[in-house]
Amino acid sequence: MPEIVKLARRGENIYYTPLSEQKHHILIDDMSPEKVMQLQKDGFKPAVFLESSPDNYQCILTFPKCHGIFDRDIGNRLTVILNKRYGDPKLSGAVHPHRAPGFENRKPTHERKDGTFSRVSLSYAVRQECQKALIEARKIEQALATAQQQRERQANLLPSIAAQGTASLQQAYFKHWVDIREHLTIEDFSRVDAMIALRLRSNGHTQPEVEETIRACAPAIRERRAGRNWQRYAERTAAYAFGYAGDRDMERNTRYRELWRRVEGEDGAEQRTRMRF
């Protein structure tokens, strides 16, 4: 506490991040008094309410983790759902800091005329778990499990075709890699993977196909491969290519799309792209 007090006296904002191996601690941020009431009317039982600034609240919902492969996704998805409904629609991560009670909220917008700031106050605290949040988490878990089962069934329908398609896509990845390296000096391999993902999308490959290709091939172009979650990396890269930013860059690079197709095609070995990204 003496070190924390020193930081506060220096003018720092003080936050806590609740962490647990056994439980989720979901933050709902930027709540109005009306949303605080609505949350409780809808059956949620918070462990904590903080008044982070005058008439503005933060809430913590605690409930057990499912201890399955979807725990992280469950927490993240429920955080998004609850914040869109009751709090800050931009907040997305389940592991998130909240303001420490007893310390000042030193955002410039909350500065008083005399130069002081309002303090964060602990409005409510009960050591309890929220059964309503647990029920919602189980629904998300069931939806994720069903989606995975469907993907597995589809993957097992034509395994030989799937294997052939995977090999072909990996060849396409390296064709684009060679093409890019011939014309651009890029040391940022993440940017190269983003370019390749966009090209694969342009050539008609699906997001799951692009994601799997990036996961399988991206480590091969790097000298240092350890210390990275390649599955998560591939998910983020494919999400870019098929998201809003990918839509924008597809539009910006319309004139190159036929060249991208030729690079990937059998007759594309001699075609090279001079592109700006």
DASUL-V662376 format. One line per field, one symbol per residue. burial: I if it has 24 or more other C-alpha atoms within 12 Angstrom, else O. A space follows every 10 residues. Layout:
burial: ???
This chain:
burial: OOOOOOOOOO OOIIOOOIOO OOIIIIIIII IIIOIIOOIO OOOIIIIIII IIIIOIIIII IIIIIIOOOI IIIIIIIIII IIIOIIIIOO IIIIIIIIII IIIIIIOOOO OOOOOOIIII IIIOOOOOII OIIIOIIIOI IOOOOOOOOO OOOOOOOOOO OOOOOIOOII IIIIIIIIII IOOOOOOOII OIIIIIIIII IIIOIOIIII IIIIIIIIIO OOOOOOOOOO OOIIIIIIII IIOOOIOOII OOOOOIIOII IIIIOOOOOO IIIOOOI
